[in-house]
């Protein structure tokens, strides 16, 4: 039920991708349900990842988990549900991050820099999910191990480092920039003093910048991506 529901949602999302997609694609997995054997639901390739000779695969559990994260970050989402728009957003983000993470960075980041950025990505992910408990619950619901979560964070780390170093600096906004954003009233920290919210505000601003850069990059790269759905057997 849960798995076929996600595939149905994914097929509908790919065929009728739209921000106003209907609710027929909603999925309400039960966290108490047993986790079945995983399987590939999306196969894709692009020149950045080695082309047709090096296909990339997205597994059902990881896509479901990433769709849960999109729903948790969506203030209009119903508790416990992710819809076709969340699956589509998760798929786009996954491919965009993978593309960026595969590109060379100059100078190449050290393992310590990647680890530091991965830790920052973990904190930002908790903020997106509106709490560590929600993030861990989403991971548990899809049977995601700590190693799988670490792999996702390393992917995000390398993608963000590429954008910061090779496209435009975005990981270290200045105090002046942050104060301007806070005064704009367009953040979750309205009516709060800068000194009280500076670290959380910085993570929020960096997250917004990265999301916008990811979307812009993927819109340009979309034509180079060949993607197919792997049907259930």
C-alpha positions as CSV (number, residue, x, y, z in Angstrom):
1,X,0.0,0.0,0.0
2,X,2.6,2.5,1.0
3,X,5.1,1.7,-1.7
4,X,2.7,1.4,-4.6
5,X,1.1,4.6,-3.4
6,X,4.5,6.4,-3.7
7,X,5.0,5.0,-7.2
8,X,1.6,6.1,-8.3
9,X,2.2,9.5,-6.9
10,X,5.6,9.7,-8.7
11,X,4.2,8.6,-12.0
12,X,1.4,11.2,-11.7
13,X,3.9,13.9,-10.7
14,X,6.2,13.3,-13.6
15,X,3.3,13.2,-16.1
16,X,1.4,16.2,-14.7
17,X,4.1,18.2,-12.7
18,X,2.4,21.3,-11.5
19,X,2.3,23.3,-8.2
20,X,-1.4,22.9,-8.2
21,X,-1.4,19.1,-8.5
22,X,-4.6,17.4,-7.2
23,X,-4.7,15.6,-3.9
24,X,-5.3,12.2,-5.5
25,X,-1.6,11.5,-5.1
26,X,-1.5,11.9,-1.3
27,X,0.4,9.3,0.6
28,X,-0.1,8.6,4.3
29,X,2.5,5.9,5.3
30,X,2.1,4.3,8.6
31,X,5.2,4.6,10.8
32,X,4.3,1.3,12.5
33,X,4.1,-0.7,9.2
34,X,7.0,-3.1,8.5
35,X,9.5,-1.8,6.0
36,X,9.7,-4.1,3.0
37,X,12.7,-4.8,0.9
38,X,13.9,-1.7,-0.9
39,X,13.8,-1.3,-4.7
40,X,14.8,1.2,-7.4
41,X,12.0,3.5,-8.4
42,X,13.9,6.0,-10.6
43,X,16.8,5.4,-13.0
44,X,18.5,8.5,-14.5
45,X,21.7,9.7,-16.1
46,X,23.3,13.0,-17.2
47,X,26.7,14.0,-18.6
48,X,27.8,15.4,-15.2
49,X,27.5,11.9,-13.7
50,X,29.1,9.9,-16.5
51,X,26.3,9.7,-19.0
52,X,24.4,6.5,-20.0
53,X,27.3,4.3,-19.1
54,X,27.0,5.3,-15.4
55,X,23.3,5.3,-14.6
56,X,22.1,6.7,-11.3
57,X,19.4,5.0,-9.1
58,X,17.0,6.4,-6.6
59,X,15.6,3.9,-4.1
60,X,12.0,3.9,-2.8
61,X,12.8,4.4,0.8
62,X,15.1,7.3,0.3
63,X,12.7,9.1,-2.1
64,X,9.8,8.5,0.4
65,X,12.0,9.9,3.2
66,X,13.0,12.9,1.1
67,X,9.3,13.5,0.3
68,X,8.5,13.4,4.0
69,X,11.2,16.1,4.5
70,X,9.6,18.3,1.9
71,X,6.2,17.9,3.6
72,X,7.7,18.7,7.0
73,X,9.1,21.9,5.6
74,X,5.8,22.8,3.9
75,X,3.6,24.9,6.3
76,X,0.5,24.0,4.3
77,X,1.1,20.2,4.5
78,X,-1.2,18.0,6.5
79,X,0.5,16.2,9.4
80,X,1.6,12.7,8.3
81,X,0.9,13.3,4.6
82,X,3.1,14.0,1.6
83,X,1.6,14.7,-1.7
84,X,2.6,14.6,-5.4
85,X,4.2,18.1,-5.1
86,X,6.4,16.9,-2.3
87,X,7.5,13.8,-4.2
88,X,8.3,15.9,-7.3
89,X,10.2,18.5,-5.2
90,X,12.2,15.6,-3.5
91,X,13.1,14.1,-6.8
92,X,14.2,17.4,-8.3
93,X,16.3,18.2,-5.2
94,X,17.9,14.7,-5.1
95,X,19.0,14.9,-8.7
96,X,20.2,18.5,-8.5
97,X,22.3,17.7,-5.4
98,X,23.7,14.6,-7.0
99,X,24.7,16.5,-10.1
100,X,26.4,19.3,-8.1
101,X,28.1,16.8,-5.8
102,X,29.7,15.1,-8.8
103,X,31.3,18.2,-10.1
104,X,34.9,19.1,-9.4
105,X,35.6,21.9,-6.9
106,X,38.7,24.1,-7.0
107,X,40.4,24.1,-4.7
108,X,39.2,20.7,-3.6
109,X,37.6,20.7,-0.1
110,X,39.4,18.7,2.5
111,X,37.7,15.8,4.3
112,X,37.4,18.1,7.4
113,X,35.7,20.8,5.4
114,X,33.2,18.3,4.0
115,X,32.5,16.9,7.5
116,X,32.0,20.4,8.9
117,X,29.6,21.3,6.1
118,X,27.8,18.0,6.5
119,X,27.2,18.8,10.2
120,X,25.9,22.2,9.2
121,X,23.6,20.5,6.7
122,X,22.3,18.2,9.5
123,X,21.4,21.2,11.7
124,X,19.8,22.9,8.7
125,X,17.8,19.8,7.9
126,X,16.6,19.7,11.5
127,X,15.5,23.3,11.1
128,X,13.7,22.5,7.8
129,X,11.9,19.6,9.5
130,X,11.0,21.9,12.4
131,X,12.8,19.9,15.0
132,X,15.3,17.0,15.4
133,X,12.5,14.7,16.7
134,X,10.5,15.2,13.5
135,X,13.6,14.5,11.4
136,X,14.4,11.3,13.3
137,X,10.8,10.2,13.1
138,X,10.8,10.6,9.3
139,X,14.0,8.6,9.1
140,X,12.6,5.8,11.3
141,X,9.3,5.7,9.4
142,X,11.2,4.8,6.2
143,X,13.8,2.6,7.9
144,X,16.7,5.0,7.1
145,X,19.9,4.0,8.8
146,X,22.4,6.5,10.3
147,X,24.8,5.6,7.4
148,X,22.1,6.4,4.8
149,X,21.4,9.7,6.5
150,X,25.1,10.5,6.6
151,X,25.4,9.8,2.9
152,X,22.5,12.2,2.2
153,X,24.3,14.9,4.4
154,X,27.6,14.4,2.6
155,X,25.8,14.8,-0.8
156,X,24.3,18.0,0.4
157,X,27.6,19.1,1.8
158,X,29.4,18.7,-1.5
159,X,26.6,20.3,-3.4
160,X,26.6,23.4,-1.2
161,X,30.4,23.6,-1.3
162,X,30.3,23.6,-5.1
163,X,27.6,26.3,-5.2
164,X,29.5,28.4,-2.7
165,X,33.0,28.2,-4.3
166,X,32.2,27.7,-8.0
167,X,28.9,29.7,-8.5
168,X,28.5,32.4,-5.8
169,X,29.4,32.7,-2.1
170,X,26.4,31.9,0.0
171,X,27.5,29.9,3.1
172,X,28.8,32.9,5.1
173,X,26.4,35.8,4.9
174,X,27.6,38.9,6.8
175,X,26.0,40.3,9.9
176,X,24.9,43.3,7.8
177,X,23.2,41.0,5.3
178,X,21.5,39.0,8.0
179,X,20.2,42.1,9.7
180,X,18.7,43.4,6.5
181,X,16.9,40.1,6.0
182,X,15.6,40.1,9.5
183,X,14.3,43.7,9.1
184,X,12.5,42.7,5.9
185,X,10.0,40.6,8.0
186,X,10.3,37.7,5.6
187,X,11.8,35.2,8.0
188,X,10.4,33.0,10.8
189,X,12.0,35.3,13.3
190,X,9.7,38.3,13.3
191,X,9.8,40.7,16.3
192,X,12.9,39.0,17.7
193,X,16.3,40.7,18.4
194,X,19.1,39.9,16.1
195,X,21.4,38.9,18.9
196,X,18.9,36.3,20.0
197,X,18.3,34.6,16.7
198,X,21.6,35.2,14.7
199,X,22.7,31.5,14.5
200,X,19.3,30.2,13.5
201,X,18.7,33.1,11.2
202,X,22.0,32.4,9.4
203,X,21.1,28.8,8.9
204,X,17.7,29.8,7.5
205,X,19.2,32.4,5.1
206,X,21.8,29.9,3.9
207,X,19.1,27.3,3.4
208,X,17.0,29.7,1.4
209,X,20.0,30.7,-0.8
210,X,20.9,27.0,-1.4
211,X,17.4,26.1,-2.3
212,X,17.1,28.9,-4.8
213,X,20.5,28.1,-6.3
214,X,19.6,24.4,-6.5
215,X,16.4,25.2,-8.3
216,X,18.1,27.6,-10.7
217,X,20.8,25.0,-11.5
218,X,18.4,22.2,-12.0
219,X,16.1,24.2,-14.3
220,X,19.2,24.7,-16.6
221,X,20.3,21.1,-16.2
222,X,16.9,19.5,-16.7
223,X,17.3,19.1,-20.5
224,X,20.5,17.1,-19.9
225,X,18.8,14.6,-17.5
226,X,17.4,11.4,-18.9
227,X,15.0,9.9,-16.4
228,X,12.7,6.8,-16.3
229,X,10.5,5.2,-13.7
230,X,11.3,1.6,-12.8
231,X,8.0,-0.3,-12.6
232,X,7.3,-2.8,-9.8
233,X,7.7,-6.5,-10.8
